[in-house]
Amino acid sequence: MNKRSLMTAESIRLREDAARAKNWKRWGPYLSERQWATVREDYSADGTCWEYFPHDHARSRAYRWGEDGLLGIADRECRLCFALALWNGRDPVLKERLFGLTGSQGNHGEDVKEEYFYLDSTPTHSYLKALYKYPHTAFPYEELIRENRRRGKNDPEFELTDTGVFEGNRYFDVFAEYAKNSPNDVLIRISVANRGAEAAALHLLPTLWFRNTWTWGCTHEGCTLRPRIRRPSDEELLEATHETLGRFYCAIGPAPDGDVPSVLFTENESNARRLWGIGDEGARVKDAFHEYVIRGRTEAVNPEGIGTKAAPHYVLRIPAAGAQLIRLRLFAEDERPERPLGPDFDEIFAVRIREAEEFYTSVYSSKLNPAERQVVRQGYAGLLWSRQF
C-alpha cells in the first residue's frame, strides 16, 4: 500500500480489520457459484465427483461442505447465505446457480456455460457489483451438453453465445450490488434491465438460507442446532437466528409497483423422494421454490412462515429497454438501522461507490490511461469476488 492510499476510507477499514478492531471482512462474496460436481462435495465411494453430484441434483440435494448461489454473499464461515434466483417463464429449472459441463461432458473438460461478470469490489467488500445475463428464452442446457460432447478436443468449445439465445438482445441484465454501512449491515440493490425490444416478465427471488450443518449426525466441524428463518408479525422483515452467528434481519423492499411481495419458506433439506425414492413426499425441501414457481405446487412451501430457506417472490414486468430496482438490507440485531430502507439507503451506496473510486485511484499506477485503469479495476474485482469459504 503506497502513501497515497493511507488515508482513504477503504484503507482505514483494512487497518481496522487487520487490527481486529472491526470485522469488515466478515461478509463477502464467499459463496461459490457452483458447489455441485466438485471435489468439495465428493463423498462417494469411488471418487467420481462429476457423476456423484450432477447439476440435476443441485436444486434438490443439500450440500455438506459449502453452498452455491448466483451473485451471492455469505459470512466467512458460510452459515447464512444470500443469493438470487431467477425464472424467465420458460426455463425447465429455477436459475439458482451457474450451469456448466463436467469433465466428461466438455470437449476440453470442465467448463462453465454462463455469461456473468464481476464488475467491482473493494478489498473489504464494502462495495460489490456483479452482472448476470439471463436469456428471455429457455436456457439451452441439453444443447450445450450435446454439442460439446459431440466435438473433439481439437474443435472449439460450443458456448452459450453460440446457441443464439442472446440474438435480438432478448435477455435481461441482472445487476447485484452490495454496500456495507457497518461490518454487519449490508445494503442490497438488485437492478434488472430488459435489453429486448419487447416487454418481458421475470420472477426474482432474493433468497436467504442457512447452510445445512444439522443433518450429518453432528460429528463434523461446524455442526450446530437447526437455525431458523421466520417472518415477524406486521413487519416486512425476515428474522434469521443461528446458534453461533446470532440474530440477523433482512428488510424486504416493495415491488416497483408498490406491492409487498409474498414470502416463501422451506427447509434446506434434500428431496429424498425425488432423488432416491424414499422419505415423505409432502416434506418441505430444498427445491420447494422451483416446485412453487415453475410447477405451481403451492403445497411445496411452508404456509406457517418458518424454515431454513426463505425468499420474497417478485414478479417483475419490465417494458422494452426498461429497468426495475429492488432494495433489501441484511443486518445484525445489534446494528439495526432505524429505517432500513429509508432515504439514506441510496446515499450510503453513493458514499461507498465514491470511496471505492478514491481507493483505486490511490493504488493505480500514474502511467495507466482510463481504459487500462478499468481493466485493472475489473481484474481486481475478479480476484476479490473469487474468494470462497
Secondary structure as GFF3:
##gff-version 3
##sequence-region A 1 389
A	DSSP	three_ten_helix	3	5	.	.	.	ID=ss1
A	DSSP	alpha_helix	9	18	.	.	.	ID=ss2
A	DSSP	beta_strand	27	28	.	.	.	ID=ss3
A	DSSP	three_ten_helix	39	41	.	.	.	ID=ss4
A	DSSP	alpha_helix	49	52	.	.	.	ID=ss5
A	DSSP	alpha_helix	55	58	.	.	.	ID=ss6
A	DSSP	beta_strand	70	75	.	.	.	ID=ss7
A	DSSP	beta_strand	80	87	.	.	.	ID=ss8
A	DSSP	beta_strand	100	101	.	.	.	ID=ss9
A	DSSP	beta_strand	111	112	.	.	.	ID=ss10
A	DSSP	beta_strand	116	121	.	.	.	ID=ss11
A	DSSP	beta_strand	127	135	.	.	.	ID=ss12
A	DSSP	alpha_helix	141	150	.	.	.	ID=ss13
A	DSSP	three_ten_helix	160	163	.	.	.	ID=ss14
A	DSSP	three_ten_helix	167	169	.	.	.	ID=ss15
A	DSSP	beta_strand	171	182	.	.	.	ID=ss16
A	DSSP	beta_strand	185	194	.	.	.	ID=ss17
A	DSSP	beta_strand	200	210	.	.	.	ID=ss18
A	DSSP	beta_strand	228	230	.	.	.	ID=ss19
A	DSSP	beta_strand	237	242	.	.	.	ID=ss20
A	DSSP	beta_strand	246	252	.	.	.	ID=ss21
A	DSSP	beta_strand	262	266	.	.	.	ID=ss22
A	DSSP	alpha_helix	272	276	.	.	.	ID=ss23
A	DSSP	alpha_helix	288	295	.	.	.	ID=ss24
A	DSSP	three_ten_helix	298	300	.	.	.	ID=ss25
A	DSSP	beta_strand	306	307	.	.	.	ID=ss26
A	DSSP	beta_strand	309	318	.	.	.	ID=ss27
A	DSSP	beta_strand	323	332	.	.	.	ID=ss28
A	DSSP	three_ten_helix	333	335	.	.	.	ID=ss29
A	DSSP	alpha_helix	345	363	.	.	.	ID=ss30
A	DSSP	alpha_helix	370	385	.	.	.	ID=ss31
###
